[in-house]
Amino acid sequence: MIQAAHYSLDDTIAAIATPVGSGGIGIVRLSGPMALSILHTVFGGTQALVPRTLTYGHILDPESDQVVDEVLVAYMPGPGTYTRQDVVEIDCHGGPAPLRRVLDLCLANGARLAGPGEFTLRAFLNGRIDLAQAEAVADMVEARTEAGLRLAVAQLDGRLSERIREARSRLLDALAWVEASLDFEEDEIPPCRIDDDLTFTRGMLKDLIDGADQGIVYRQGIRTAIVGRPNVGKSSLLNTLLRVDRAIVTPIPGTTRDTLEEILNLNGIPLVLVDTAGIRSDTRDLTEDLGVQRSRAALAQADLALLMIDGNAPLTAEDYEIADSVGSKPAIVVINKTDLPVVADAGGILPHVPRVEISALTGAGIADLEEAIESAVFAGQVMASDAALVSNPRHRDVLRRAHEHVDAALSAHQAGVPADLFGIDLRAAVNALGEITGETVSETLLETIFSRFCIGK
């Protein structure tokens, strides 16, 4: 974990910036004042290095003059770089051995190994990006859908930061008036429409909070458990939704013995589909019993339940028992096997949730099910392409805290409470919003945020 309290920007860091494993190309990245001198120590090329231009050559072991790898290198002088420091990138062959060897040579000649997210931390500390933009970098790397990527790009572009800064600026103006009113007579300070500033800011924060749940869905996805008794077609539904045979399907009840997870991009919504073992009380062996336990755990952890019913058979006590396990969780009743005569009367199963009739075998009704899932997630809302949606749970929680303080300050001012008292809420709101963009961030929070980054980013 990054120890921000003891952090220096004066040393040079190095790390492998590409994923672990074999590939055509792997990149070793350096940032800091010694980046160029380290490159000169380990690099041998037939051409002079030209900034921001790829140069062909070899990485050499300075002690033995042995060739380690054939590479392309790029030197980018600061401050016009990602970190605002001198940056070097060495494009190696993408196997673990050459990458590790090149990194070791960089470390042996003056660099130290970067911590998780340390390149992005330097970009933040050097003022190239604010904290919200830094977090967007990680979101881009982890984006599961096009919609999630668009949100991350918008945040990296500063759309969310602009709105936060506007709200914070209004609050700072109000706070400045409050503090001035404590030191000067009322007729000695310029007038301030503090009610207007606080009302505007409260509305802006409310809008951001209202869109946060939708943004977080696009970023993190919805855990969707497909549950039901054995042989109702859960695995068939998973395969149909994925458009690929991912789960084994047989007519024998109890084929699925464990949970199976796959990610489905449903019109930009990352659905983490969990196919579960059939839930029944009279399990036949220990393996099936363990599978049922995992199914119940998956249902408990799910954001949305798809309760499958065999439409070609009468309801059983197990159907009602599973419905009771769903409880008040958001759910959709999926009546399967409509390609056969439907005899199940499912009206009494979770009567207040949507129900969709499908045939997982033929694909009939699948479009209706996908539409029902979207409606259950967003209640018909559609993400605007230019929306500055909050997609980070940390940001949502900070905004809620700031909104509470602004609301309290406005109510207190309108009730005639002295300025020095409601100024406490104003100051708390200003500090809270600074936690999003980084003006008032603590070292502990920085460590927490950047520790989830991959090394080399």
N, C-alpha and C positions, 0 to 999 in steps of 0.2 A: 504494500500500500504506500502511496505517496506521502511523505512526511513534509507537508507544505511549510510547517513552522521552521524547518531547518533547511529550506530549499534555496539553492543558489542558481542563478541564471548564467553564472560565469563559467561553468564547466561545460563540457561537450558530451552529449548523450548519443547513444547508438542503439539500434534495435532492428530486428527483422520485421519488415512492415507488411509482409504477405502471409497468408494463412499457413499453418503447419501442414506438411505433406509435400508430395511431389507435384511439380508443374513445369510448364515451359519456361517461366521466368519467376525469379524471386528477387525481392528488393531489400537491401540493407540501407537504412536511412541514418544520417547523422545530422545533428543540429548543435551549433555552438561555436565559440570563437576558434576552436582548433580543428573544425571540420575540414577545412581546405588543407591544412598542414598534414593531417592524418592521411588524407587522400594522397597527397604527394609522396608520403612515406610508403604506402602499400600499392600504389598504382604505377604501372609502366605502360606508356602509350607512345605511338609514333607521331602523334599530333599534339600541339599545344592545347591546353584546356581553354575553351571559350565559354564564358558564363552563359547558362541557359541553353546550352547546345550539347547533344549527346556526343561523347568522345569514345572511340573504340580503343581497347587495350587489354591488359591482363592485370589481375591482382597477383602480387608477388609477396612471398615471405621475405621480409627485409634481412633476416638473419641468414637464410640459406639461398636466397635469390630463386627459390623454387616457384614455378607457376602454380597458382592455386585454382584460378578460373579465368576464362575468357569472358570479358564483361563490356558493358557500355556504362559510362558514368556521366552524371550531370552535376555541375556545381552551380548553385544559385546564391549569389551574395545577398545578405540582408541589407536593408529591412524589407525588401520586396519579396518576402517568402511567407510560407505558412506560419512559421514561428517568429518572423521578423528578425531571425538570426541567419548567419551563414548556414546553408543546408546543402548536404551532399547526398545523392542517391546513387547506389551502385546496383545496376541491373545484372544479376548473376543468372546462372542456370538454376532452375527451381527445385533442385533436390535438397534434402536436409543437410547432407554432408558439405557441399560447397557453401551454402548459406551460413552454416555454423562456423565454418573455417574462416570465411571472410569477416564475420562478426567478431570472432575471437581475435583476429589480427587488428581490427579497429580498437578493440578494448585494450589490447596489449600495447597500443601505441598512443594512448592518451585519452581515450573515451571511457565513459562508464556506461553500464547497461541502463537503459531508460526504464522507468516504471510504467505501469498501466496508464495510458492516456497522457503521458508526460509531454509529448509534442503538442497536443492540443492545449494542455495546461499552460505551456509557454506562450502559445498564441493568445490565450486569455490574459495572462499576467503581463504580456507586452502590449496589450491594448488592441490587438488586431481584431478580436471578436469579443463579444460579451459572454456572460455565463450561459444565457439561454441559447445562444448560437453554438457554444461549445457542446452543450448537451445535444443539440440537433445533429452534430457530427456523428455521435454514437447512434442516434436514431436512424440516420441514413444507412449506416453499416448494417443495422439490425432490421431494416424495413422488410416486411414480408409481402407487401402488395404495392401496386402503383399508387394507390391512394395514400398509404402510409409514407411512401417516398415523397409524394407531393407535399405532404404536411411538413416533413423534415426539411425539405428544400426551402419551403416558405419561411420556416423558423430560422434556418441558416441565413436566409436573405434578409432577416431582420424585421419581418412583418409583426411578429409578436412583440419584439423588443420595442418597436416604435410605439405601439399602443401602451405598453407598460411605462415607457418614458413619458408619454403624454399625460397619463394618469398621475404619475409621480410628480411631474412638473406642476400640475394643478395643485396637488397637495402641498408641495413646497411653497408655492405662492401663498396659500392659505396659512401655512405654518409661519411663514415670514411675517405676515400681517399680525398673527396672534402674538408672536414674540415682540414685535414692535409696539403693539398696543400695551404691553406690560411695562415698557420703558418710557413711552411718550404719551402726551395727552392726545385724545382722539382727533382734535383738530390739527395736530402736527404731523399726522401720517396720511398718506394717500388713501382714498377710499378703496375698499375691496369688497367685491360681491362674493363673499365667502360661501353663501348658500348656493349660488350658481355653480361654483367650483366643486363643492362637495356633492351636489346633486348630479352633476355631469359625471364625476369620477365614480360615484356609486353605481350609476347606470352602466358605465363602461365595464366596470368590474363584474357586474351582474351578467352582462352579455357574455363575457369571457368564461365565467363559471358555467353558464347555461350550456355552452358548447363544449365544455371540457369532457363530459362523458362520451360524447360522440367522437371527439378527437382521440381519447384514450382507447376506444374500441379500435379505431383505425391503426393505432400504434401497437397495441398489445394483443388484439384479437379476442375472440369470444370462445371460451371452452364450452363445447357442445357435446353432451353425452347422449349417445344413442342407447336407450335402455328398453328392456322388455323381457318377457319370459323367453325360454329357448325356442328357436326355430320360427320366430315371427318375421325374420328377414332383416335383422340389424346389419349383418355383414354385407348383404346384398345392397342395402341402402347406401352403405359407405362406398362400395364399389361404384354404384350408379352416380352418386354425387361427385366422386373423384374422376369419373369417366375412365377408370382403369381397374383391373382386377387386383386389388391390393389385399383383400382378406379372402381366406379360404371359405368357400361356400359349399355345403353338402346338405342333403335332406335329413341327415342324422342330427337330432337335437343335441346341443352341447358341444358342437364343433369348436366354437371359440372358447378357449380356456383362460385367456388373459386379455387385458385391455390393449388396444392398438390405436395409436395416435397418428393422424395425418393432418396436414394443413391444406385447407381449401380456400382459394381466393374467390369469394362470392361478391362480385361487383365492387371490389376494393375492400371488402370486410375480410380480415383473416379469421377464418373459422378453424379452430383447433378441434377437429372431429375426433371423438373418442368412441371407438367401437368396443362394446363391453360384452362380457360373457352373459348368457341368459341367466336371469335371476329366478331361482326357485328354492323352495325350502327343503325339498327332499333330494339334496344333492347325492350323487351316487358314489363319489370317491373324494379323497382328500384334495386332489388336484382341482376338481371342479369346485369344491368348497372354497378353496383359495381364490379361484377365479370370480366366484360370486362376491366374496368379500371385497375384492378389488373393484368390482362393478359398483358396489354400493359406495365405496370411497370415491370413485370417479364421479358418481352422481352428486355426492355431497360437495365436491369441489367445482362442479360445473357452473357456468353462468347461465346456461340454457339447456333444457332437457327435451329431447325428442322421444316421447313415449310411444313405442310401436305396439300396435295391436294387430293380431291376425284377423283380418276381416272375413276369412273363410271358415272361422271356427267360433263357437260361442265363447263369451268371456269366461275367465276362470277366476278363482280366488287369488291366484298369483297376479293377475292383471290389476286387481284392486289393491293388492298389497304394495305393488310397485308404485301405483299412483299415489298411495299414502306416503311413500318415501319421497316422492317428488315434492309434496307439500305445497308451499306457496312460491316455490322457485319458478321463474319464467319458463314456460313449457309450451310445446305444441304436441297435440295428439295426432299421431300418424297412423292411419288405418291402411294397412298394406294388403296386398294380394287381391286387388280389385279386378284383376284379370279373371278371377274365379268368382262364383256366386258369393255375394257379401251377406253373411248371416249374423255377424256380430252386431249387437246393439250397444254402441259405445257412448251413448248419450249421457250415461251416468258417470263416466270416467272423466275426472277433471272438467266438469261442465262449463267452467268459466274461462277456459283457455281455447285458442284457435284449434281447429281440427282440419286435417287435409287428408283426402283419399288418394292413394298412390298405388302403382304397381312397380315395385323395385325391379321386377323381371322385365317388363316392357318399357319402363320409363314414363308411363302415363302419370300425370300429376306432379312430376318432379319440379317442373317450372312453378307450379302453384306452391309447392313446399318451399322452394327457394325464396319466393316472394313473401311467404309467411314468415320466414326466418328474418328477412330484411325488416319487415314491419315490426317484428318482435324486438329487434335490436334498436331500431331508430324511430319507430312509430311513424314511418313514412317520411322522415327527414332525409334530405339529400345534401351532401356536402358541396358547398360552392367551391369552385376551383380557386378562387382568390380569398377564401376565408382564412382568417388568422386564428385557427382553432388551437386551443390549448390541448396538447396531447401527452403531457407529462403529469403523472399524479402528484409529484412534488409541487409543480407550478399551481395545479388546481388547489391544493391544500393551502398554499401561501396566499392565493387570491381570495379564498374564503376568509382567511384570517384578516387580510387587509380590508375586505368588504365589511366585516363586522366592526372593525375600528372606525371606518369612515361613516358607517351608519350610526354608530354610537356618537361620534363627534357631531354629525349633522343634527341628530335629535337633541343633543345637549345644547348646541348653539341656539336652536329654535326655541328651546325651553328657557333660555336666558341664563344658562349656567356660565359662570365666569370663564374667560378665555384660557386662563392658566390650567383649568381642569380638563376641558375638552381638547386642549392642545396635547395632552398626554396621548390621547387616541390618535390624533393626527400624526404625531411623531412615530408611533408604533406602526401606523399604516405605511408611512414613508419608508421605514426600515424594512418592513415586510416585502414591499415591492422591490427594494434593492437586493433582496435575496434571490430574485429571479434573474436580474440582469448583472448582478455581481458587485454593485456599489457597497453593499453592507454584508457581504458574505463572510462567514467565519472560516478559519482554517480547517476546522473539523468537517464542515459541510463540503469544502473543496475536496478533502480526502475521500469523503463518502462518494461524491459524484464521480470523480475521476478514477476511483478504484474499479468501477465497472467497465471501463474502457479496455480494449485489447492493447497489449504491448505493441508499440510501433505506430500507434495512432495519436 
